Structures are given as structure tokens and as C-alpha cells.
Amino acid sequence: MALKLSKTNPQGSNTDTIQLKCRYCQARCVKAGKERNGKQRYVCTVCKKNK
């Protein structure tokens, strides 16, 4: 698995923002469609590796 899930709450509000960090470069990952089995797919904004 190339990505690590971490919860952050930068504004201090009651809602949690889930951000994915790349396992290799620790950069932010963004949504990039879905896999065949229906799971969400993510791609790193820096190294372009995907999960």
C-alpha cells in the first residue's frame, strides 16, 4: 500500500478533514477516479504514484 491515511483538523472545527499522504514523499494526495472494484483511487501531487 503506497498511501497513509491521516486525519487532520486545521481549522479547529468539529468536522474532521481526511487527507492522504504519500508513503514515499509525504506530499498530499488527491482523488483520481475509482478502481474496478469501486474503491476510491488517489494520486500523489508530487511523485504521481497512485494507489
N, C-alpha and C positions, 0 to 999 in steps of 0.2 A: 504494500500500500504506500503510495507516494505522498499522501497528504495527511496533515494532522488537524484535527478539529479542536478549536479553542473558542471558548465563549468570552466575549468582552462586552463591557458596558461603558463606553467612553463618556456619555452624557450624564451618567448617574441617574437615569430614569429607571422606571420599573420594568421596561421591556429589555430583554437580552438580545444582542446582535450577535449572530453566529458568523465568525469569519474563519475561512480556511487558510492555513499557512502551508506553503510548500515545504516538503520534508527536506529538500536539498538546499534551497536558497533562502528560506524563511520569508519569502515575499507573499503578498496577498494573492489569493486565487479567486477567479470569477466563474460564474456559471457558463457552461458551454454546451447546452443541449442535454440530451438524455441518452443513456445506453440502451441496448436492445431489450434488456430485462426491465426497463422502466426507471432505473435509478438515475439520480441527477449526476451529470458529468461536470467536472471542474477543470480549468486550465490555469496554470501559473502565469502571471502577467510578465514575469521576467525571463525565466528559462523555457517557457512554453511547454513544459511537461504536463501531461494530463492524467487524470485518473478515470 
